């Protein structure tokens, strides 16, 4: 697995867009194998299904639940490699995003950013400790920069989805997001006339997620990588140039209730009470809202 990761990382570090795309595809293939691979223990029923003709052209390789991945040898090897800096996929993808943001925009360039975001989203789901990278302002700023109105709707939508995963069960990351005026960035995108309807729906979904009461975080894992923050794209939010992380200003893991976050969001958006009421009634994330 180390050789596969090494080859993918070499392609990702290239200045050639074709090689970057190849590196992304190789990583995607590796993650797909981990998530789709079958366990060595196969039941008789599974064996019977494996020889049966396909029905409705459905994929014969079922995906695994995240809870069952821990028993897969390939996943366990991958997870172990992610604990170190050298083989951490999330760090490499973040570095790729930083370099892509420094290039002139084009159709292929936008596709590479979307593909990188999609892989980062999946990596953060498979290896939750890597989410702790976004405690650092420079990495959180990167996701917020991708929400700039100048970016295409596909990039904005993928960035919002990745942002949700970066904040999932990570109160420290949420505090970093708030300290960098992330709520201002997201609500400004929602209010902008140039924002597509699809992206506005994604913003609403993000706000529902944000308003959920917070739970404990995964244990920190993975090391930070050196990188440069990109422009703030016109949003009046904090810069990452100071190099001071939000975690350094408050070492305790502060969690906030729905009511507390409602007050913060209300500074930038009206009718937040309606969102909270709808959240309590519909429970879109199948969790109780206190």
C-alpha positions in Angstrom: 0.0 0.0 0.0 2.9 2.3 0.7 4.1 2.0 -2.9 0.6 2.9 -4.2 0.4 5.9 -2.0 3.9 7.0 -2.9 3.2 6.9 -6.6 -0.1 8.8 -6.1 1.6 11.5 -4.0 4.3 11.9 -6.7 1.6 12.6 -9.3 -0.2 15.0 -7.0 2.9 17.0 -6.4 3.4 17.6 -10.2 2.7 20.9 -11.9 1.2 18.9 -14.8 -2.6 18.9 -14.6 -2.7 15.5 -16.4 -0.5 13.9 -13.7 -2.5 15.5 -10.9 -5.6 13.9 -12.4 -3.9 10.6 -12.6 -2.8 10.8 -9.0 -6.4 11.6 -7.9 -7.7 8.7 -9.9 -5.2 6.3 -8.3 -6.2 7.5 -4.8 -9.8 7.1 -5.7 -9.2 3.6 -6.8 -7.4 2.7 -3.6 -10.2 4.1 -1.4 -12.8 2.4 -3.5 -11.0 -1.0 -3.1 -10.9 -0.5 0.7 -14.6 0.4 0.9 -15.9 -2.1 -1.6 -13.6 -5.1 -0.9 -15.3 -8.2 0.5 -14.3 -9.8 3.8 -12.4 -13.0 3.6 -15.3 -14.6 5.5 -18.1 -15.2 3.1 -21.4 -16.7 4.1 -23.2 -19.4 2.1 -25.9 -16.9 1.2 -23.3 -14.4 -0.1 -21.8 -17.2 -2.2 -25.2 -18.0 -3.7 -25.7 -14.4 -4.5 -22.3 -14.1 -6.1 -23.2 -16.7 -8.8 -26.7 -15.4 -9.4 -27.2 -13.3 -12.5 -27.2 -9.5 -11.8 -30.5 -7.9 -11.2 -31.3 -4.5 -12.8 -27.7 -4.0 -13.6 -26.8 -3.2 -10.0 -23.2 -3.2 -8.8 -22.3 -6.7 -7.5 -19.8 -5.2 -5.1 -21.8 -3.9 -2.1 -20.4 -1.0 -0.1 -19.4 -1.6 3.5 -20.7 0.2 6.5 -18.1 2.4 8.2 -18.6 0.4 11.4 -17.6 -2.9 9.6 -14.5 -1.4 7.9 -12.5 -1.7 11.1 -12.4 -5.5 10.7 -11.0 -5.3 7.2 -7.2 -5.9 7.0 -6.8 -3.4 4.1 -8.6 -0.7 6.0 -6.7 -1.4 9.2 -3.4 -1.0 7.2 -4.6 2.2 5.6 -5.8 3.6 8.9 -2.5 2.9 10.5 -0.6 4.6 7.7 -2.7 7.7 8.1 -1.5 8.2 11.6 1.9 9.5 10.3 2.7 12.5 8.3 4.4 10.7 5.5 1.4 8.7 4.3 -1.5 10.9 5.4 -3.8 11.4 2.4 -5.7 14.4 3.8 -2.5 16.4 4.1 -1.6 15.7 0.5 -5.0 16.6 -0.8 -5.0 19.9 1.1 -1.6 20.7 -0.4 -3.0 19.9 -3.8 -5.9 22.3 -3.2 -3.5 25.0 -2.2 -1.5 24.7 -5.4 -4.6 24.4 -7.6 -6.0 27.7 -6.1 -2.8 29.4 -7.2 -3.4 28.6 -10.8 -5.5 30.3 -13.4 -9.1 29.0 -13.5 -10.1 26.8 -16.4 -12.5 23.9 -17.0 -10.0 21.2 -16.3 -8.7 23.2 -13.3 -12.2 23.4 -11.8 -12.7 19.6 -12.3 -9.5 18.9 -10.5 -10.5 21.0 -7.5 -13.9 19.2 -7.3 -12.3 15.8 -7.6 -9.8 16.8 -4.9 -12.6 18.0 -2.6 -14.6 14.8 -3.1 -11.6 12.7 -2.2 -10.9 14.8 0.8 -14.5 14.5 1.9 -14.2 10.7 1.6 -10.9 10.5 3.4 -12.2 12.5 6.3 -15.1 10.0 6.6 -12.8 7.0 6.5 -10.1 8.5 8.8 -11.9 10.8 11.3 -8.7 11.7 13.1 -7.5 13.6 10.0 -10.4 16.1 10.7 -8.2 17.6 13.4 -6.1 19.2 10.7 -8.9 21.8 10.3 -8.3 23.1 13.8 -5.5 25.1 12.1 -6.7 28.4 10.6 -4.7 28.0 7.4 -6.5 24.8 6.5 -10.0 26.1 7.5 -9.3 29.2 5.5 -8.7 27.1 2.5 -12.2 25.6 2.6 -13.7 29.1 3.1 -11.7 30.5 0.2 -13.4 27.8 -2.0 -16.8 29.3 -1.2 -15.8 32.5 -2.9 -18.5 33.8 -5.3 -16.0 33.7 -8.1 -15.8 29.9 -8.0 -18.2 27.7 -10.0 -21.2 26.2 -8.3 -19.7 22.7 -8.4 -16.7 23.8 -6.4 -18.9 25.7 -3.9 -21.1 22.6 -3.4 -18.2 20.3 -2.9 -16.5 22.7 -0.5 -19.7 22.9 1.6 -19.9 19.1 1.8 -16.2 18.8 2.8 -16.7 21.6 5.4 -19.5 19.6 7.0 -17.2 16.6 7.2 -14.4 18.7 8.6 -16.7 20.0 11.4 -18.3 16.6 12.2 -17.8 15.7 15.8 -15.0 18.3 16.0 -16.0 21.2 18.3 -12.5 22.8 18.1 -12.8 22.9 14.3 -16.2 24.6 14.6 -14.6 27.2 16.9 -11.9 27.8 14.3 -14.6 28.1 11.6 -16.5 30.7 13.7 -13.3 32.7 14.6 -12.5 33.0 10.9 -15.9 34.6 10.2 -17.1 31.3 8.6 -20.7 32.2 9.3 -20.3 35.5 7.5 -18.8 33.7 4.5 -21.5 31.1 4.3 -24.4 33.5 4.8 -22.9 36.0 2.3 -22.9 33.2 -0.3 -26.5 32.4 0.5 -27.5 36.1 0.1 -25.6 36.7 -3.1 -27.8 37.1 -6.2 -25.2 35.3 -8.2 -25.3 32.1 -6.1 -27.1 29.2 -7.9 -30.2 27.7 -6.4 -28.4 24.4 -5.9 -25.7 26.0 -3.9 -28.2 27.9 -1.8 -29.9 24.6 -0.9 -26.5 23.2 0.1 -26.0 26.3 2.3 -29.4 25.7 4.0 -28.4 22.0 4.6 -25.1 23.2 6.1 -26.8 25.6 8.4 -29.1 22.8 9.6 -26.0 20.8 10.4 -24.3 23.7 12.1 -27.2 24.4 14.4 -27.1 20.8 15.8 -26.0 20.5 19.4 -22.3 19.5 19.5 -20.9 16.2 20.7 -17.4 15.1 21.6 -14.6 14.9 19.1 -12.5 12.1 17.8 -9.0 11.9 19.2 -6.6 14.2 17.4 -4.4 12.5 14.8 -2.3 13.5 11.8 0.2 16.3 11.7 -0.1 19.7 10.0 1.5 20.4 6.7 3.1 23.6 5.7 1.0 25.7 3.3 0.1 29.2 2.3 -3.4 30.7 2.7 -5.1 32.0 -0.4 -7.0 35.3 -0.9 -10.2 35.9 1.0 -12.1 36.6 -2.2 -13.8 39.8 -0.9 -15.2 38.4 2.3 -14.4 40.4 5.4 -13.1 37.6 7.5 -9.9 36.9 9.4 -6.7 36.2 7.6 -4.5 33.1 8.3 -1.3 35.1 8.0 -0.9 35.5 11.7 -0.2 31.8 12.0 -2.1 31.6 15.3 -4.6 28.9 15.5 -7.9 29.1 17.3 -6.9 26.2 19.5 -3.9 28.2 20.8 -6.3 30.9 22.1 -8.5 28.4 24.0 -7.1 25.0 24.8 -10.3 23.6 26.3 -12.7 21.9 24.0 -15.7 24.2 24.2 -19.0 22.9 22.9 -22.1 25.0 22.1 -25.8 24.3 22.2 -28.3 25.0 19.5 -29.4 28.2 21.3 -25.9 29.5 21.5 -25.2 28.9 17.8 -28.6 30.4 17.0 -27.4 33.6 18.5 -24.2 33.6 16.5 -25.9 32.9 13.2 -28.6 35.5 14.0 -25.9 38.2 13.6 -25.7 37.5 9.9 -29.1 35.9 8.9 -32.7 36.6 9.7 -35.4 34.1 10.8 -32.9 31.7 12.4 -35.7 30.8 14.8 -37.5 29.3 11.8 -34.6 27.2 11.0 -34.3 25.9 14.5 -38.0 25.2 14.7 -37.9 23.3 11.5 -34.8 21.4 12.7 -36.6 20.3 15.8 -39.7 19.3 14.0 -38.2 17.5 11.0 -35.0 16.2 12.6 -33.2 15.9 9.2 -30.2 14.3 10.8 -32.2 11.9 12.9 -30.9 13.3 16.2 -32.7 15.0 19.0 -32.2 18.8 19.2 -32.0 20.1 22.8 
